[in-house]
Amino acid sequence: MRRVYCYTFHCNGRDEREEGVQVVSTSSAQHWVPTVAQEAGGSFHAGPLQVRTRAIPAPLRRVLRSRVVERATTPHGIDSYLQVLNPLWAVETTRALLVEKVRETRDTSTLTFDPGPGWGPPEAGQHVQIKVSLDGVVRTRHFSISSSAHRDDGRFTLTVKAHDEGYVSRFLHTHARTGLVVEVSEPRGEFTLPDPRPDHLLLVSGGSGITPVMAMLRTLVDEGHEGRVTFLHYARTNADRIFATELEDLAGRVDALDVVQVLTGEEVPDSRLQGRLVVEHLDEVAKGWADATAFVCGPAGMLEAAEAVWADADAAGQLHVERFALHPDLGAGTGEGRIRLADSELEIDDDGRPLLAQAEDAGLQPDYGCRMGICKTCTTRKVSGITENLTSGDTSTEDDDDIQICVSVAKGDVELALRHRPGREHQNEHDHTTDPGAQRRRHPDRPDDRGGAGDRRLGHPRTDGPDR
């Protein structure tokens, strides 16, 4: 028996009403599932039999990869048909099954996924792109992996912070249940531990930016790393401390590890440190910090402070940063030409911003993922004109050249092969979960979302990217 209703749930400190479905079981017990969970709980959840048969038999896999099958399933692809039979089956992509979910704080959960055969292994600090179907729309998000790179069960975890405007992050934190199936990319990103491991590592994080550096710490512990590790984490309140218990436990049993947790929104009497990241904090907890290899991930303000501190110490080369928006120092286009969107028969005045943002404001919906030049989802053919990649500084002068429009700006008149696709079924948004205050340009008609950590940064000493 199913009845449509509206109900109220508590999320991120506020009550929200959503339409849902009342389900009455044969035992007369009642439970309520919101519409968003019903959507994802249909074709994208695996039943017990499907879980047991998650791997496609080898002989069948060879047949499904044949050219005959490829031609027969064009344009949708074989995976679209396999999903109808079993949501865990895929030939061209990898799917992952949600097997465990743990609440970390009031607005943060850790989700454990079991990926299909051949996935990984990740390096500590990397991220993945996931796709999940909600309300009939396939939504793309990037999250940093929070688990050790040495898990012996092949699984990985994503630690997701639910944000007020985050459609996917709120779903994963509040409604996702075991059995959920998502499409998952291979691990990506260069925000990773160096090999060999340095004698002194400094891991600094703020808020949910803890996820990639926690993966690093867990990896080091699993390796039996004997070098010195300083772990400095900033949280707004005591209730907002992610992994607090585990960090305290590790600090008690790993001799070379020093864990310091700082609250920025509460006064703590006799606390070792108070306030936000400053050089005095580093002097106090990490003697010789300028010579240590440092990894910093967190809100934009923290990253700007870190870059200033390391620059003042003439130690910028030791600093590695995970950023969630285009670096503020990156340039812009000339804003002096016209942009022609060839396949849409639209022409607009260039305002100097990246081409993706301008195309969206013109009413188009180009594909994109990270919005930072990492995932290459937004790659588009430039028919003519000159563009500059803001992250690499490379200039594209050739006609019919593929460019990443999320980080490319026009240098004069430019023509792109873009067309309007009404009713598009995919919504590619970057879901970071590390810094709720990250400075990103938001499209007025698209709720933005940050999720389980980690999204990617442009313009630091190494090119990174989901969070990423």
C-alpha positions as CSV (number, residue, x, y, z in Angstrom):
1,M,0.0,0.0,0.0
2,R,1.5,3.3,-1.0
3,R,0.3,6.8,-0.2
4,V,1.9,10.1,-1.3
5,Y,2.4,12.4,1.7
6,C,4.6,15.2,2.9
7,Y,6.8,14.8,5.9
8,T,9.4,16.8,7.9
9,F,12.9,15.7,8.6
10,H,15.7,17.5,10.4
11,C,18.8,18.2,8.4
12,N,21.7,20.7,8.9
13,G,19.9,22.5,11.8
14,R,16.7,23.1,10.0
15,D,13.4,21.3,9.4
16,E,12.6,20.5,5.8
17,R,9.5,19.1,4.2
18,E,9.6,16.7,1.3
19,E,7.1,14.7,-0.6
20,G,7.5,11.0,0.1
21,V,5.8,7.7,0.1
22,Q,4.2,6.0,3.0
23,V,4.8,2.2,2.9
24,V,2.7,-0.1,5.0
25,S,4.2,-3.6,5.4
26,T,2.3,-6.8,6.0
27,S,3.2,-6.6,9.7
28,S,1.4,-3.2,9.8
29,A,4.6,-1.5,10.7
30,Q,5.0,1.8,8.9
31,H,8.0,3.6,7.7
32,W,8.4,6.6,5.5
33,V,10.8,7.1,2.6
34,P,11.3,10.4,0.8
35,T,10.7,10.6,-2.9
36,V,14.4,11.2,-3.6
37,A,15.2,7.9,-1.8
38,Q,12.4,6.1,-3.6
39,E,13.9,7.1,-6.9
40,A,17.4,5.9,-6.0
41,G,15.9,3.0,-4.2
42,G,14.4,1.6,-7.4
43,S,16.6,0.6,-10.3
44,F,19.8,1.7,-8.6
45,H,19.6,-0.6,-5.6
46,A,20.7,-4.2,-5.7
47,G,18.8,-7.0,-4.2
48,P,20.3,-10.0,-2.3
49,L,20.5,-12.2,-5.4
50,Q,22.1,-9.4,-7.5
51,V,24.7,-8.8,-4.8
52,R,25.7,-12.5,-4.9
53,T,26.0,-12.3,-8.7
54,R,27.7,-8.9,-8.9
55,A,30.5,-10.1,-11.3
56,I,29.6,-10.9,-14.9
57,P,30.8,-14.4,-15.8
58,A,34.0,-14.3,-17.9
59,P,32.6,-16.0,-21.1
60,L,29.6,-13.6,-21.1
61,R,31.9,-10.6,-20.5
62,R,33.9,-11.5,-23.6
63,V,30.7,-11.7,-25.7
64,L,29.4,-8.4,-24.3
65,R,32.6,-6.6,-25.3
66,S,32.4,-7.8,-28.9
67,R,31.9,-5.4,-31.8
68,V,28.6,-7.1,-32.7
69,V,27.1,-6.2,-29.3
70,E,28.6,-2.7,-29.5
71,R,26.9,-2.0,-32.8
72,A,23.6,-3.6,-31.5
73,T,23.5,-1.4,-28.4
74,T,24.5,1.9,-30.0
75,P,23.9,4.7,-29.0
76,H,23.0,3.7,-25.4
77,G,25.8,1.2,-24.8
78,I,25.7,-2.2,-23.3
79,D,25.8,-1.0,-19.7
80,S,22.4,0.6,-20.0
81,Y,20.9,-2.7,-20.9
82,L,22.8,-4.7,-18.3
83,Q,21.6,-2.3,-15.6
84,V,18.0,-3.4,-16.2
85,L,19.0,-7.0,-15.5
86,N,21.3,-6.3,-12.6
87,P,22.3,-2.8,-11.4
88,L,25.8,-4.1,-10.4
89,W,26.7,-5.4,-13.9
90,A,28.8,-3.2,-16.1
91,V,31.3,-3.7,-18.9
92,E,32.2,-0.2,-20.0
93,T,32.2,1.3,-16.5
94,T,32.6,0.3,-12.8
95,R,29.8,0.2,-10.3
96,A,30.1,0.2,-6.5
97,L,27.7,-1.2,-3.8
98,L,27.1,0.7,-0.6
99,V,27.7,-1.9,2.1
100,E,28.0,0.2,5.3
101,K,27.1,3.7,6.5
102,V,28.3,5.3,9.7
103,R,27.2,8.7,11.2
104,E,30.3,10.7,12.1
105,T,28.7,14.0,13.2
106,R,25.3,15.6,13.0
107,D,25.8,16.4,9.3
108,T,28.6,14.0,8.2
109,S,28.5,10.3,7.3
110,T,31.1,7.8,6.1
111,L,29.9,5.4,3.4
112,T,31.8,2.2,2.6
113,F,31.6,1.1,-1.0
114,D,32.5,-2.3,-2.5
115,P,33.6,-1.6,-6.2
116,G,33.4,-3.9,-9.1
117,P,36.3,-6.1,-10.2
118,G,39.4,-4.2,-11.5
119,W,38.8,-1.0,-9.6
120,G,41.8,0.8,-8.0
121,P,43.9,0.6,-6.0
122,P,43.9,4.3,-4.9
123,E,46.7,6.3,-3.6
124,A,46.2,8.1,-0.3
125,G,44.7,11.5,-1.0
126,Q,43.0,10.8,-4.3
127,H,39.3,11.2,-5.2
128,V,36.7,9.5,-7.3
129,Q,33.8,10.7,-9.4
130,I,30.5,9.0,-8.7
131,K,27.2,9.1,-10.6
132,V,23.9,8.5,-8.8
133,S,20.4,8.6,-10.1
134,L,18.0,10.9,-8.2
135,D,14.6,12.0,-9.3
136,G,15.3,10.7,-12.8
137,V,18.5,12.7,-13.2
138,V,22.0,11.2,-13.2
139,R,24.1,13.5,-11.0
140,T,27.8,13.5,-11.1
141,R,29.9,14.3,-8.0
142,H,33.5,14.2,-6.9
143,F,34.5,13.0,-3.4
144,S,37.9,12.4,-1.7
145,I,38.5,8.9,-0.5
146,S,38.9,8.8,3.3
147,S,40.1,5.2,3.7
148,S,43.6,3.8,3.7
149,A,45.2,2.9,0.4
150,H,46.0,-0.5,1.9
151,R,42.5,-1.9,2.7
152,D,42.8,-5.6,2.2
153,D,39.1,-6.0,1.3
154,G,39.3,-3.8,-1.8
155,R,36.6,-1.4,-0.5
156,F,36.9,2.3,0.0
157,T,35.1,5.0,2.0
158,L,33.7,8.4,1.2
159,T,33.1,10.8,4.1
160,V,30.3,13.1,3.0
161,K,29.2,16.3,4.7
162,A,25.7,17.4,4.0
163,H,25.3,21.0,3.0
164,D,22.2,23.1,3.0
165,E,22.0,23.4,-0.8
166,G,23.7,20.1,-1.5
167,Y,21.2,17.8,-3.2
168,V,23.4,14.8,-3.5
169,S,25.3,15.2,-0.2
170,R,22.1,15.6,1.7
171,F,20.7,12.4,0.1
172,L,23.9,10.4,0.9
173,H,24.0,11.6,4.5
174,T,20.3,11.4,5.3
175,H,18.6,8.9,3.0
176,A,21.1,6.6,1.3
177,R,21.0,3.0,2.6
178,T,23.0,-0.1,2.1
179,G,22.3,-1.7,-1.3
180,L,22.7,1.7,-3.2
181,V,24.6,1.3,-6.4
182,V,26.6,4.1,-7.9
183,E,28.9,4.4,-10.9
184,V,32.4,5.1,-9.8
185,S,35.5,6.3,-11.7
186,E,39.0,5.1,-11.1
187,P,40.9,7.0,-8.4
188,R,42.2,10.4,-9.6
189,G,44.3,13.3,-8.4
190,E,47.8,14.2,-7.5
191,F,47.3,15.3,-3.9
192,T,49.2,12.2,-2.8
193,L,51.9,11.1,-0.5
194,P,55.4,11.2,-2.0
195,D,57.4,7.9,-2.4
196,P,59.6,7.4,-0.5
197,R,57.9,8.8,2.5
198,P,59.5,11.9,4.0
199,D,61.0,11.9,7.5
200,H,58.5,14.6,8.7
201,L,55.0,15.0,7.4
202,L,52.7,17.8,8.3
203,L,49.0,17.2,7.7
204,V,46.7,20.2,8.2
205,S,43.0,20.3,7.6
206,G,39.9,22.3,8.3
207,G,36.3,21.0,8.5
208,S,35.5,18.2,6.1
209,G,38.8,18.9,4.4
210,I,40.1,16.3,6.8
211,T,39.0,13.5,4.4
212,P,42.1,13.2,2.1
213,V,44.6,13.8,4.8
214,M,42.9,11.2,7.0
215,A,43.3,8.8,4.1
216,M,47.0,9.7,4.2
217,L,47.3,9.1,8.0
218,R,45.5,5.8,7.8
219,T,47.8,4.7,5.0
220,L,50.9,5.7,6.9
221,V,49.7,3.8,10.0
222,D,49.0,0.7,7.9
223,E,52.5,0.9,6.4
224,G,54.0,1.1,9.9
225,H,55.6,4.4,8.9
226,E,58.2,5.3,11.5
227,G,58.8,8.9,10.5
228,R,57.4,11.9,12.3
229,V,53.8,12.9,11.5
230,T,52.1,16.1,12.8
231,F,48.3,16.1,12.3
232,L,46.7,19.5,12.9
233,H,42.9,19.8,12.4
234,Y,40.6,22.7,12.8
235,A,36.9,22.3,13.5
236,R,34.3,24.9,14.4
237,T,32.9,23.2,17.5
238,N,33.6,20.0,19.4
239,A,30.5,18.4,17.9
240,D,31.9,19.1,14.4
241,R,35.1,17.1,14.9
242,I,35.1,14.4,12.3
243,F,37.1,11.2,13.2
244,A,37.8,12.7,16.7
245,T,37.7,9.4,18.5
246,E,39.9,7.6,16.0
247,L,42.5,10.4,16.0
248,E,42.7,10.3,19.8
249,D,43.2,6.6,19.7
250,L,45.9,6.8,17.0
251,A,47.7,9.5,19.0
252,G,47.8,7.3,22.0
253,R,49.3,4.3,20.3
254,V,51.5,5.7,17.5
255,D,54.7,7.1,19.1
256,A,55.8,9.3,16.2
257,L,52.3,10.9,15.7
258,D,51.3,14.2,17.3
259,V,47.6,15.0,16.8
260,V,46.3,18.5,17.7
261,Q,42.6,19.4,17.2
262,V,41.7,23.1,17.4
263,L,38.2,24.6,17.8
264,T,37.6,27.9,16.0
265,G,34.1,28.6,17.2
266,E,34.3,27.7,20.8
267,E,36.5,29.0,23.7
268,V,38.3,26.0,25.3
269,P,40.0,26.8,28.6
270,D,43.7,25.7,28.7
271,S,43.6,24.6,25.1
272,R,46.9,24.2,23.4
273,L,45.9,26.4,20.5
274,Q,43.0,28.8,19.8
275,G,41.6,30.4,16.6
276,R,42.5,29.8,13.0
277,L,45.7,28.8,11.3
278,V,48.7,31.2,12.0
279,V,52.4,30.7,12.0
280,E,52.5,30.6,15.8
281,H,50.4,27.4,15.7
282,L,53.0,25.7,13.5
283,D,55.8,26.9,15.7
284,E,54.0,25.4,18.7
285,V,53.1,22.0,17.4
286,A,55.6,21.2,14.6
287,K,59.1,22.4,15.3
288,G,61.0,22.7,12.1
289,W,57.7,22.8,10.1
290,A,59.2,24.7,7.2
291,D,61.4,21.7,6.4
292,A,58.5,19.2,6.6
293,T,56.5,18.1,3.6
294,A,53.1,19.6,4.2
295,F,49.6,18.8,2.9
296,V,46.8,21.2,3.6
297,C,43.1,20.8,2.8
298,G,40.2,22.9,3.9
299,P,38.3,26.2,3.4
300,A,39.5,28.8,1.0
301,G,40.5,31.1,3.9
302,M,42.7,28.5,5.5
303,L,44.4,27.7,2.2
304,E,45.2,31.4,1.5
305,A,46.6,31.7,5.1
306,A,48.7,28.6,4.6
307,E,50.1,29.9,1.3
308,A,51.0,33.2,2.9
309,V,52.7,31.5,5.9
310,W,54.7,29.1,3.8
311,A,55.7,31.9,1.4
312,D,56.9,34.1,4.2
313,A,59.0,31.2,5.5
314,D,60.5,30.7,2.0
315,A,59.1,27.2,2.1
316,A,56.4,27.3,-0.6
317,G,58.0,24.3,-2.3
318,Q,57.2,22.1,0.7
319,L,53.5,23.0,0.6
320,H,50.8,20.9,-1.2
321,V,47.3,22.2,-1.2
322,E,43.9,20.7,-2.0
323,R,41.6,23.5,-3.2
324,F,37.9,23.6,-4.0
325,A,37.7,26.4,-6.4
326,L,39.7,28.1,-9.1
327,H,42.7,29.8,-7.5
328,P,41.9,33.5,-7.0
329,D,45.1,34.6,-8.6
330,L,44.3,32.9,-12.0
331,G,43.7,35.4,-14.8
332,A,40.8,36.0,-17.1
333,G,40.2,36.4,-20.8
334,T,40.4,39.7,-22.7
335,G,36.7,40.3,-22.7
336,E,37.0,42.0,-26.1
337,G,35.7,39.4,-28.5
338,R,32.6,37.5,-29.4
339,I,31.9,33.9,-28.6
340,R,29.9,31.9,-31.2
341,L,28.3,28.7,-30.0
342,A,28.2,27.1,-33.4
343,D,25.8,24.2,-33.0
344,S,23.3,26.5,-31.1
345,E,23.4,29.4,-33.5
346,L,24.0,31.7,-30.5
347,E,26.6,34.5,-30.3
348,I,27.4,36.3,-27.1
349,D,29.8,39.1,-26.0
350,D,32.9,37.7,-24.2
351,D,33.0,38.9,-20.6
352,G,36.4,37.4,-19.7
353,R,35.1,34.5,-17.6
354,P,35.7,30.8,-18.4
355,L,33.8,29.7,-21.5
356,L,31.7,27.1,-19.5
357,A,30.3,29.8,-17.2
358,Q,29.4,32.0,-20.2
359,A,27.8,29.1,-22.1
360,E,25.6,28.3,-19.0
361,D,24.5,31.9,-18.7
362,A,23.5,31.8,-22.4
363,G,21.1,29.0,-21.5
364,L,23.2,26.0,-22.6
365,Q,23.9,23.0,-20.4
366,P,27.4,21.7,-21.4
367,D,28.6,18.6,-19.7
368,Y,31.1,19.2,-16.9
369,G,32.4,17.5,-13.7
370,C,35.0,19.3,-11.6
371,R,34.9,22.8,-13.0
372,M,38.6,23.0,-12.4
373,G,40.3,21.4,-15.4
374,I,40.9,18.0,-13.8
375,C,38.3,15.5,-15.0
376,K,38.1,16.6,-18.6
377,T,34.3,16.0,-18.7
378,C,33.8,19.5,-20.2
379,T,36.2,19.0,-23.2
380,T,34.7,20.7,-26.2
381,R,35.8,21.2,-29.8
382,K,37.0,24.7,-30.5
383,V,36.1,25.4,-34.1
384,S,38.2,28.5,-34.4
385,G,39.8,31.3,-32.4
386,I,42.4,31.5,-29.6
387,T,41.9,30.4,-26.0
388,E,44.1,30.2,-22.9
389,N,44.0,27.4,-20.3
390,L,44.1,29.2,-16.9
391,T,45.6,26.3,-15.1
392,S,48.4,25.4,-17.4
393,G,48.9,28.7,-19.3
394,D,48.8,26.9,-22.6
395,T,47.4,28.7,-25.6
396,S,45.2,27.0,-28.2
397,T,45.6,28.6,-31.6
398,E,44.7,25.7,-33.9
399,D,41.2,25.3,-35.4
400,D,39.3,22.2,-34.5
401,D,41.2,21.8,-31.2
402,D,39.7,20.1,-28.1
403,I,39.8,22.4,-25.0
404,Q,38.5,22.3,-21.4
405,I,36.0,25.0,-21.4
406,C,35.7,25.1,-17.6
407,V,39.2,26.6,-17.3
408,S,39.6,28.2,-20.8
409,V,39.1,31.8,-21.6
410,A,38.8,33.5,-25.0
411,K,41.5,35.7,-26.4
412,G,39.4,37.4,-29.1
413,D,36.7,35.9,-31.2
414,V,36.1,32.2,-30.5
415,E,33.7,29.6,-32.0
416,L,32.7,26.5,-30.0
417,A,30.9,23.4,-31.1
418,L,28.1,23.6,-28.4
419,R,24.4,23.1,-28.8
420,H,21.4,23.4,-26.5
421,R,20.1,20.0,-25.4
422,P,16.7,20.5,-23.7
423,G,15.6,17.9,-21.2
424,R,19.1,16.6,-20.6
425,E,19.0,13.6,-18.2
426,H,22.5,14.2,-16.7
427,Q,23.4,16.9,-14.2
428,N,27.1,17.2,-13.6
429,E,27.7,19.1,-10.5
430,H,30.9,19.1,-8.4
431,D,30.2,17.8,-4.9
432,H,33.1,18.5,-2.8
433,T,32.7,18.2,0.9
434,T,35.5,19.9,2.3
435,D,34.8,23.5,2.6
436,P,31.2,24.7,2.9
437,G,32.5,28.2,2.3
438,A,34.5,27.4,-0.8
439,Q,34.4,30.3,-3.3
440,R,32.7,28.9,-6.4
441,R,30.6,30.6,-8.9
442,R,27.1,29.2,-8.7
443,H,24.7,28.9,-11.6
444,P,21.5,30.7,-10.5
445,D,19.3,27.8,-11.7
446,R,21.5,24.9,-10.4
447,P,21.7,24.1,-6.7
448,D,25.3,23.6,-5.9
449,D,26.6,20.9,-3.7
450,R,29.6,19.9,-1.8
451,G,30.0,16.4,-0.7
452,G,32.4,14.0,0.7
453,A,35.4,15.8,0.5
454,G,37.7,16.6,-1.7
455,D,37.7,18.5,-4.6
456,R,40.2,19.7,-6.7
457,R,42.5,22.6,-6.9
458,L,44.0,24.5,-9.7
459,G,47.0,26.6,-9.7
460,H,49.1,25.2,-6.8
461,P,52.5,23.6,-7.1
462,R,50.9,20.5,-8.6
463,T,47.7,20.2,-10.5
464,D,45.2,18.5,-8.5
465,G,41.7,17.7,-8.8
466,P,38.3,16.3,-7.3
467,D,37.6,17.3,-4.5
468,R,37.6,17.0,-5.4
